[in-house]
Every structure is written in C-alpha cells, then in structure tokens.
C-alpha cells in the first residue's frame, strides 16, 4: 500500500488522486480531521483506508507486520502556517514526526518521499539546494530546513530511496480549506467573483506594485514529480520542485481576470506584520532535479490558472 500523510490536505489529496489515477487501488490516507472540512478533498477518492496521524504512529510501534505491506510513504503532513510562531508545536509536527517516519522507512528499506519547502531559502536570492542559500525567515521554514539537514546527515547514502521536495508556490484544486494560506490564485478568483477586483500588495522589497516575483507551480506538476521519483527508486536527495521561472503577482491576477473576462487590479498597502518575513522573489534552480533525470514539464501561470479555474467552475 501507498501511505500519504496529510492525504486530506491540499497537495496530499492531489497525490492521492494521482496515485489512484495511475492504477494504485491501495492508497491509505493519514491525516488529522479535527478540521472536518477537509473531508471533501478525499470524499471522491476510493481510498483503501484512513488513519488518524496519531493512530498511524501508534501502529508503527505496535504492528511489526505493517512494514511488509507498505510500498512507499509520501509524507505531506505538516503545519504549513507560515505565520505560526509556536516553535515547539512546529518542531514537534514538522520535525519530530518526519524523523519518526524516516527511521521507520530506513529500517525497512521503504521509499520515503517527503514535503520540504522553498521557505528554507527565505531571504536568499539564490535557490539552488546548497547550505549557503538556506536563510529561513520564519519558524515554519526553519522546521523544514532542519529536517532537510537531518536527512543529509543520517541518510546521505541511503540503502532505500529518500527524497525531499522543496515545493515552491503551489496552487490548484483542493486548497479551499487552507484559508489565508491558500494560493493567491484562489484568493484572486474569489475576489473577482465577489467584488470584480483582485487585490495585490503595493511595492515591497525593491519591487513595484504587484511586481513581487514567485515561482508559482501547478499542483498537478508537483504530483508528476512525485510519481517520477516513485518510478525511479534509485534516485535520492533533496530537490527543488518549481517551474524554474519566476512570475509576478500581476501575472497571476491578469490570468484570473482574463479567465473571467472582467475585473480590475487594485493595490493595497503592504502589511506591516510581514515586513522582514516575506519572500519578494523566489525562483527554483532546477539543475539538480534535471541532472537526476527528472524530465517533468511545468506549466506557466497562464496555463495552470486556466486549468485550475476550469476545474473550479466545473
């Protein structure tokens, strides 16, 4: 069976869908449904089983036969709130839990793919997977970086596959439960529907109004990268997962407005609480990913947003 932690979340539920669409009828979702709204992300998927995240850890300790039935663990579960400053909570969820699953997989030679984040780069202006570029701006980014460091130390030459994927700004279906952490494409769409305008930040970090740059990557392309690694179990390491081409927030807003055929852009003051804790530019360096042999293509914002809004409308 394929275990997807965070499988009722945004990227996790899309991975569940992708695995099932590729013929896997043995997908087990592990998550925390205390926020029951997430159930809609997996209600349409014929999963083999569901386990609470704490129950799953207990099963790892109590069921020695479990390892023999697991084909791979795709660990997507985490606290992804970049504005959460409870470091103890963040490290327990994002670091300690990830360590536990890593050692379970290493001990049993089970492929382990986990979600890292471009937040590890923080204030850096270079985005290759190198220690000199890793400067997180918040405790979320630090929790992801510290686990990447741990993997590099204890699984530098693993006997079984260990892959960390540093997701850049992922957008797409099944993110509606994320609230303020949902993508700007999601928020711009709702704003155009409600008020016929998309609201963007004024200039910051040396960029003009709405001209801050991010590497916006469509969730289906991120899923394709995960599947590529599952099909290439001899490849391990920490890799960027983005398009390799930064685009502006204006580009996203224009793509949303273009899909609707109406709307305007309005610029709002940059929030004071984000000063010094905001990435104004990200762009994945894909050299390491391409050198590993991964040939997955990535859609530009204009194509990804169109597909996304088509699905929301459908």
Phi, psi and omega in degrees: 000153175258123180259125177244107175281150188065025187290349174261000178276192186294289182293321181301315181291328175290326174294319176303312179300314182296319179297315180295318178297336178267016170095007179269115181256017185235042183269125179251128179263131172243128182197184175237106182264032172302323168271094186292348180298337183290347184303331183297337181289338181240359183297332182265008182248128181280071182287157181282328182192164175229136176227138172295149185298326178285323177297322180296315178299319178298322178294323178301323182279330190256345185241091183295342180277351186299319183301328182290340184259356183264121178278325179192153171245124175252099190269100180251352185287134179186164165275115184255015180284105181291346179263004178278123183248011174280093186295326179297314178298316182297316183290325178295318183281316189265334183255303183298315180296320179295321176300316182300316180291322179303311184290326174302315182288318180298318182296332185247006179056047178258131176304137183229110176250128183228157181272115166262202185201148173294349176298343178296336183277331174049245186279359181294155173251005178236139191230038169269155185283073184222142185304327182294340183264000189262101186223068186300148182259352182213169185290335173299309179300322179295319181298322178289319179296317183296326177288321174304317179297319180298316178298316180299329183278312188266345182228043182296323176228073187289149176283340175232164188295132171226119183229126171253131181246117180275093181291135174270218186275093185275138176222159177146185184300156175075028178248007189297337183281352190280353178059232184294340180274359175293162185292161177294330177300318178297312183292317179299319179300313179296322181292319179294319178297317185279318191232002181061030176209151172251130186257119182242155177290145169296176184302148177200158176058030180083006180253150178287180181302121179068007185262006171302144189246133175225158174268095181273120185237134183285139188298327178297326179288323175298318178297320179298324177295315177302314181296324178300316180294321177300326180278354180229069189292351178278356183258124178229163177138182177253125188228146170288145174229088178210182183280337186085004180222114178288142173228160185276161172297328175301320179301317181295314180299318180295325178294320179293312180298320178297322178295318181286332183082010177197166179119168180218167176257135173233134181263135182241157182302144177291129185296134181298326185288349178263354179301127179081357181228032187226132176274114179271350181207127170219143176203113183298132169273115186265010183303312182295318180296313181292323178296332178285348178105358181288120183248019180299134177272154182236133182280142171290164181308318185301321180279318181294317180296320179299314180295319180299309184289330173300318180290319177298322181287332183284000000 
